[in-house]
Amino acid sequence: MANKTKKKDGPILDTVKTIVYALLIAGLIRSLLFQPFWIPSSSMKPTLLIGDFLFVNKFAYGYSYASCPSMFGVDFCGFAKGKEERLFGSDPERGDVVVFKHPVHGADFIKRVVGLPGDRIQMIDSVLHINGTAVELVPDGIFTELRAPQGPQRGDPSCSNNAAVGQICEKDRYTETLPNGVSHSILDIRKTGSDNTREFIVPEGHFFFLGDNRDNSVDSRFTQNRPGQPGVGMVPRENIIGRADRVMFSSAGSSILAFWTWRSDRYFKAIN
């Protein structure tokens, strides 16, 4: 009997297979290790700018329903929703910049962890107080940017100097140092109601988040039953997706195709 030879795939089929395998590998990496994230708002200026593109490190804190792999529309960990435990889990550290799911509507948010379980958090005259002690706050000059529509949403930046459109927009910048020694920049635009808050006690299994652009951030200072737009409130451990470590790419324009708006000085920039 003659030996049967295995029919080889044609070049078109080989190409299709290569594309399918590449998509599967990319999907697996995205689901298990890193998730892409675009910065859509100004709430984390000056640390993160509108149009920054980064990858969220999911493995940093392990996996819950929020960070668990999902592919092809299948939520593999939906059964875990409502459970505090995380697979390979560890908690964020104070000062980490974290992506999490909003406790009410589930949208992805990015803010900085300032309060850990059991902490007492309060804002007094624009100064963060943790467990009754004011954090170190040192003036660090003026943050400037052009007052013009920003990003795909064409949002208009807030200014402390009442700049007109096309003029230089100014905000006071400070270096804030948290009790564990983590230092980062924050912005202060004007006096607002959120500059003075009641004292919040962070429950077990929850975290307190603030935006670095303090006067332009919906964060844990605002309760979840806030009229009009749900505040963040305390964020459960299970809602954490991962840690933001580094900006990979940045574009200041309304489209990524507008290459003349690319910010080359922010490529691969570490997030502090």
C-alpha positions in Angstrom: 0.0 0.0 0.0 1.4 3.4 -0.9 2.3 5.7 1.9 -0.1 8.7 2.3 1.6 12.1 2.5 0.2 14.8 4.6 -1.2 17.6 2.6 0.6 20.9 3.3 -1.4 24.1 4.0 -1.4 26.7 1.3 0.2 30.2 1.9 -3.2 31.8 2.5 -4.2 29.3 5.2 -0.8 29.7 6.8 -1.3 33.4 7.0 -4.8 33.0 8.5 -3.4 30.6 11.1 -0.6 33.0 12.0 -3.1 35.9 12.5 -5.4 33.8 14.6 -2.5 32.5 16.8 -1.2 36.1 17.2 -4.7 37.3 18.2 -5.1 34.5 20.7 -1.7 35.2 22.3 -2.4 38.9 22.4 -5.8 38.3 24.0 -4.2 36.0 26.6 -1.5 38.5 27.5 -4.2 41.3 27.8 -6.5 39.2 29.9 -3.9 37.7 32.2 -1.1 40.3 32.6 -1.7 43.7 31.1 -4.7 45.8 30.1 -4.4 48.9 27.8 -5.9 52.1 29.2 -6.3 55.5 27.7 -6.5 58.6 30.0 -9.8 60.3 29.1 -9.9 63.1 31.7 -7.8 65.6 33.6 -8.4 64.2 37.1 -4.8 62.8 37.5 -2.9 65.8 36.2 0.0 66.5 36.3 0.9 62.8 36.8 -1.2 61.6 33.9 -2.4 63.8 31.0 -5.3 63.4 28.7 -4.2 61.2 25.9 -1.6 59.2 27.8 -1.7 55.5 26.9 -0.5 52.9 29.4 -0.8 49.3 30.3 -2.3 48.2 33.6 -0.3 45.6 35.5 -3.0 43.1 36.5 -0.6 40.7 38.2 0.5 43.3 40.7 -2.6 42.7 43.0 -3.8 39.3 41.7 -7.2 38.6 40.2 -10.8 39.2 41.2 -13.9 39.4 39.1 -12.8 42.9 38.0 -9.4 41.8 36.7 -10.0 38.2 35.9 -9.4 37.2 32.2 -12.3 37.6 29.9 -12.2 36.7 26.2 -14.7 36.8 23.3 -17.3 38.4 25.6 -17.1 35.5 28.1 -16.8 36.6 31.8 -14.9 33.7 33.3 -15.0 35.1 36.8 -18.5 36.5 37.0 -19.2 33.9 39.7 -16.6 35.6 41.9 -18.4 39.0 42.1 -19.1 39.9 45.7 -16.1 37.9 47.0 -13.3 39.8 48.7 -10.6 37.2 48.1 -8.2 37.6 45.2 -6.3 34.9 43.4 -2.6 35.5 43.9 -3.8 38.6 45.7 -1.9 41.4 47.4 -3.2 44.8 48.5 -2.2 48.2 46.9 0.3 50.3 48.8 -0.3 53.9 49.7 0.6 56.1 46.8 0.0 53.5 44.1 -1.8 54.7 41.0 -4.6 52.1 40.4 -7.3 51.3 37.9 -10.5 50.0 39.4 -14.1 49.5 38.5 -16.5 52.2 39.8 -18.6 50.6 42.6 -21.9 51.8 41.1 -21.8 51.8 37.3 -18.7 49.6 36.7 -16.7 52.1 34.5 -12.9 51.9 34.7 -11.5 54.7 36.8 -7.9 55.6 37.6 -6.9 57.4 40.9 -4.2 57.3 43.6 -4.5 55.2 46.8 -4.2 57.4 49.9 -6.3 55.5 52.4 -5.9 51.8 53.5 -8.3 49.7 55.5 -8.8 51.2 59.0 -7.4 54.6 58.1 -9.1 57.9 59.0 -9.0 60.3 56.0 -10.0 64.0 55.9 -9.3 67.1 53.8 -8.7 70.3 55.8 -8.0 73.5 53.9 -6.9 71.5 50.8 -4.4 69.5 52.9 -4.8 65.7 53.1 -4.9 64.4 56.7 -4.3 60.7 57.4 -5.1 59.4 60.9 -5.2 62.9 62.3 -1.9 64.0 60.8 -1.4 66.4 57.9 0.7 65.0 55.1 3.8 67.0 54.0 2.9 69.5 51.3 5.6 71.7 49.6 4.9 74.3 46.9 6.4 73.3 43.6 5.8 76.2 41.2 3.1 76.6 38.6 1.8 73.9 36.2 1.0 75.5 32.9 -0.8 74.4 29.8 -2.6 76.0 26.9 -6.3 76.6 27.5 -7.7 74.8 24.5 -9.9 71.7 23.9 -8.1 68.6 24.9 -8.4 65.0 23.8 -11.2 63.2 21.9 -13.8 64.7 24.3 -12.5 68.2 23.6 -12.6 69.1 27.3 -11.6 72.6 28.4 -9.0 72.7 31.3 -9.8 74.6 34.5 -7.4 77.5 35.3 -6.6 79.4 38.5 -5.7 82.5 36.5 -9.0 82.8 34.5 -7.1 82.4 31.3 -9.1 82.9 28.1 -9.1 80.3 25.3 -5.7 80.3 23.6 -3.9 81.7 26.6 -1.7 80.0 29.1 -3.7 78.2 31.8 -2.0 78.1 35.3 -2.5 75.9 38.4 -0.6 75.8 41.6 1.5 72.7 41.9 2.6 71.0 45.2 4.7 68.0 46.1 2.7 65.8 48.5 4.6 63.2 50.6 2.5 60.4 52.1 3.4 58.7 55.4 5.2 55.8 53.7 7.6 58.3 51.9 5.9 58.2 48.5 6.1 61.7 46.9 4.1 62.9 43.9 2.7 66.1 42.4 -0.8 67.5 43.0 -2.6 70.5 41.6 -4.7 73.1 43.4 -6.9 75.3 41.2 -9.2 77.2 43.6 -11.2 76.9 46.8 -13.9 74.3 46.5 -16.3 72.5 48.9 -14.2 69.4 48.6 -11.2 71.2 50.2 -12.8 70.5 53.6 -14.5 67.2 54.3 -15.8 65.2 57.1 -13.5 62.5 58.5 -13.9 59.2 56.5 -13.1 55.9 58.1 -12.0 53.3 55.5 -13.7 50.0 56.2 -12.0 46.6 56.1 -11.5 45.4 52.5 -11.8 48.9 51.0 -9.5 51.7 49.9 -9.8 55.5 49.7 -8.8 57.1 46.4 -8.0 60.7 45.4 -7.2 62.3 42.0 -3.9 64.3 41.8 -5.9 67.2 40.2 -7.7 67.7 43.5 -10.2 70.3 42.4 -11.2 68.4 39.2 -11.6 64.8 40.4 -14.6 62.7 41.2 -13.1 60.3 43.8 -13.7 58.8 47.3 -14.5 62.2 48.8 -17.9 62.0 47.0 -20.4 59.4 48.2 -21.9 56.9 45.7 -25.4 58.5 46.1 -24.2 61.9 44.8 -27.0 63.5 42.8 -26.4 63.6 39.0 -23.1 61.7 38.9 -22.4 58.8 41.3 -19.4 59.5 43.5 -16.7 56.9 44.0 -16.9 56.4 47.7 -14.9 53.6 49.3 -13.7 51.1 46.7 -13.9 47.4 47.6 -10.8 45.3 47.1 -12.6 43.1 44.5 -13.1 46.1 42.2 -9.3 46.7 41.7 -8.1 45.8 38.3 -4.4 46.6 38.5 -1.5 49.1 38.9 -0.5 51.7 36.4 3.3 51.7 36.2 4.4 53.5 33.0 3.1 55.7 30.2 3.9 54.0 26.9 2.6 56.6 24.5 1.0 60.0 24.6 -1.0 62.2 22.2 -2.3 65.6 23.0 -4.7 65.8 20.0 -8.2 64.6 19.3 -7.0 61.7 17.3 -4.0 59.4 17.6 -3.4 59.9 13.9 -2.5 63.6 14.5 1.2 62.8 14.8 2.1 66.5 15.3 0.4 66.3 18.7 2.4 63.3 20.0 4.3 63.9 23.2 7.6 62.2 22.7 8.9 63.3 26.1 6.3 61.1 27.8 7.1 57.8 26.0 7.9 55.1 28.5 7.6 57.6 31.4 7.4 56.0 34.8 4.3 56.9 36.8 5.2 58.2 40.3 
